[in-house]
Amino acid sequence: MSKGVLGKKLGMTSLFTSEGILVPITVIQAGPCVVTQIKTEAKDGYNAVQVGFGPKKDAKVNRPEKGHFKKSGGQGFSHLKEFRVEDPDAYTLGQEIRLDLFRVGERVTVTGTTKGRGFSGTIKRHGFHRGPKTHGSHNERPPGSIGCSAWPSRVVKGKKLPGRFGKELRTLHNLEVVDIRIEEHLLLLKGAVPGPTSGLVEIHKRHAG
């Protein structure tokens, strides 16, 4: 079972290690996350906790949401996410999940949505090479031939063609926790994580007890 928190990607920077090595860092505002619902195997068929992240104005919270959030203190949240746990009795409604569940040097799994780049050609989307930019050339950026007319007389499935690029869910494993600043709700991870600045990310523990 895994457990974790929701966060917002603030951007990237770099730090020097004690050995003088420059390390790229992604800064994530992880939390504060509040437990808004507790699910048990007896009632729901599985053990999990639902956490809320990102305050939401009362004017934008509809009546069903207000009834749901009332059980955990009444504060509305923009994002809700379930995390599987082994012991749901260890949690209470309204409990704040802080970054003390992680430790420096630990490896975590991060899930986010990549940047959306709209409709893109094969060079940007798949890394195709361009054609010759010589006199009389009409094949600078088109993908070229996409199949045979005699057989199979169609474009085969999976052919790399222009289309929508980005805005897809991506998961990175084994990202190292470089620093934790609990009071500021900041988590510093080594390397890059998917998504744009201010994008929502999920940080999961690799081994949850």
N, C-alpha and C positions, 0 to 999 in steps of 0.2 A: 504494500500500500504506500502511496506517496502523499506527502502533504507539502504545502508551500504557501506562497502569498502572491498577490497581484501587485503590479508596480507600473510606473511610468518611466519610459526612457528619457533621461534628461540630456544625454549627449555623450560625447567621447572626449577623453583627455589622455594624459600619460603621466606615469610616475617612475621615479628611479628606485630600484631595489637597493638593498644594503650592499650588494656587490657592484653597484654602479651601472646596472643594466636598465635601459629605458623600456618600459612595458606599456603597451596600449591598454587603456582602461575605459570601460563603459560605466557611466554613473546612472543608477536606477533609484528612483524614489519608490521604495517598496513599502507600501503601507502609509498610514495605519489602516489595517484591515480589521473588520469587525464581523464576528460570527452572527449571521442573520437567520440561519436555520440549521438544525441538527437532524440528520437522517439516520435511522437505525435499521438493522437487518430485520428486526421483528415487524416494524411498521412499513418500511419502504423497500425492503428486499436487499439493501446494502447499507454499509456504514460510510457516512460522509458528512462533511460540514460545508455549509454554503457561507462564503465570506463576501462582504461588500467592500468596494474600494471607490474612492472619488466622491466627495460630497455632492449631493444633488439638491438644487433649490426646491423648496416646498411647493412652489407654484408649478413646477414641472413633474411633480410626483402625483400620479393618478390615484383614485380611491382604492383600487385593489392593492397597489403598491404600498399605500399608507397603512392598510391593514396588515400587510406582510411585515413591514418595517417596525410597526408598533410593538411587536413581540421582542424586538432586540433593542428598544430604546427610542424609536421614533425617527432616527436620523435616516434620510434617504440617501441612496448610493447610485452612482451612474453605472457601475459595473458589478455584476454578480458572477461568482464562479464556485463550482463545487470541487472539493479536494477529498479524495478517499482517505479514510483514517481507519485504524484498527480498533481504537477505543473511543467511541463517540461520547461516552460518559465523562471523559476528561475535559470536555468543552462545555461552556454555558452560553446561553443567548446573550448577546451584547459584549461578549469577551473580546478584547483587543488582542490580535495576534501580532506580535512584534518580531523584530529581526533576531531576537536572541535564540530562535530555533536554528539559526545557522552559525557556523564558526569559520574563522579565517583559515584558509587552506583547504576548505571543503570543496568538493566538486558538485555542481548543480546542473540541472537541466532547465533551459530557458526556451519558451515558446512565444513567438510573436508573428505579426502579419507584415510581410515584406512591403516595401514601397510600391505603390501603384504607378506604373509608367504609361498606362493607356495603350492604344493600338500602336504596335511597334513592328518594324520590318525584321527580316531575318538577320541582318547584321547586328542590330542592337539586341534582339531577342535570343538569338542562338549563336552569335559570334561568327557568322559566315564571313568569308573574304569577299571583297568587292571585285568587280571585273576590271579589265584594263582601262585606264583613263587615257586612251590614245585617240588619234584622229579617226573619226568614223565609228568609234565604239558606241554601241547602244546598250551595253550591259554593264553599267557601273554598280548599281545596287540591287537589281532584281535577283530573285533566288535562282534563276536558270531553269533548266528542265526539271519537271516534277514527276516524270513517269514516261512510260512507253505507250504508244498508240495501239500497237498490235496486241501486245499482252503485257499486263493484265487488263489493259484498256480502261484503267481507272487510277485514281490516286490512292495509294495504299494508306491504311490507317497509321497514324503516328508520324506522318511526313512533317518535317519541320518547315513551317510556313509562317508568314506574318500573322499576327493576332494579338490578343490581349496579353500584356506582359506585367508581371508583378501582382500585388494584392493577394498573395497566397500565404497560407499558414506554414511556417517553418519552425523546426525544433532543432536546437543545438544542444549537444550533450557535453559533459565533462568540462564546463566552464569553471575556472578556479575563482573562489572568493578571495579577493585581495585585501579588502578592508570592510568593516561594518561600523556604521555610525548610528547606533540605536536611537539616540535622542533626536537626531535629524532625519531618521527613517531613510537613510541612504545606504545602498549596497553597491560596492565597487567590484566589478567583475573583470577578469582578464580577457581581452579580446573584444570583438564586436558581437552584437546581438541583432536579431532581425528587427526590421521596422524603422520608421522615421523618428525624429525627435518628437517627444510627447506621445509616442505610440504605446499602446497597452501591451504589457508582457506578463507572462506567468513564470514564476520561478518555483521549480519543484526540487525537493530534496531527493537525492538519488537513493538513499537508504533511510526509510522512515520506520520508526518503531512505534 
